[in-house]
Amino acid sequence: MRKIRPILLPFMALTALLGVTTPAVAASEGGNALAYPETEMLAAFRAACTEIGDFGKAREAALSQGWAEIAADESTAGSRLVLFGEAMVQKNPDVTMLKGPLLRRDVAGRELFLAISGAKVDGNIVKGCRMYDFTADKPLGSNALVAFMGRPANASNMPLPGFTVESWTPGIANGHMEFEAAHVAQGTTLPANVPISGIMLKAQIVEIDKR
């Protein structure tokens, strides 16, 4: 498989856009971190983001778990991020975006957004399922993430102050290339003003484009 060039989609290639890698500061697991519904959030992510090879099946799985499909307009943080990503892709003629559903759900009092989408680039098809809690003050605890994945992260990075990323390869299910758990501290300004804050989870698969 050929190396995949960075894709200009929020969070799917945000670390590539930043171009910086340094050791991460470990997530706090005391104080407010204990009050965050980590187990419920991670369970919601796994239930919605396991079957992402087929966007239709992924949508139905999410709807069956209580997610509601919403429009990609300017009315929510999730929809504004989707529009931003689409605008970035339109600037790159080498990337074709594959649109999927945008959904919203309340989990244990937290407003979550779920974006299912992908892109064709360099003869490959990259498909991703990303879940966001835009108002989360702290990252998910390392203990919760290790329990969720059954193993420590392969890599932990801090691309810039206030932005931490932990990644696992392979991901949460058979055929998944990667799982990432990231956090952008409130008030952090990202390159290109990517409109992301709080907790972000991503499942990703890569397929060969045979068409």
Protein Blocks (a to p, Z undefined) as FASTA:
>chain_A
ZZddddddehklmmmmnopacddddddfehjlmmpcfklmmmmmmmmmmmmmbmklmmmm
mmmnopacddddfkbmklmmmmmmmmmmmmmmkbccdddddddddeehiacdddddddde
ehiacdddddddfkbfbdcdfklmmmmnopacfbdcdfbghiacddddddfbghiabdcd
ddddehiacehhiacehjddddddddddfZZ
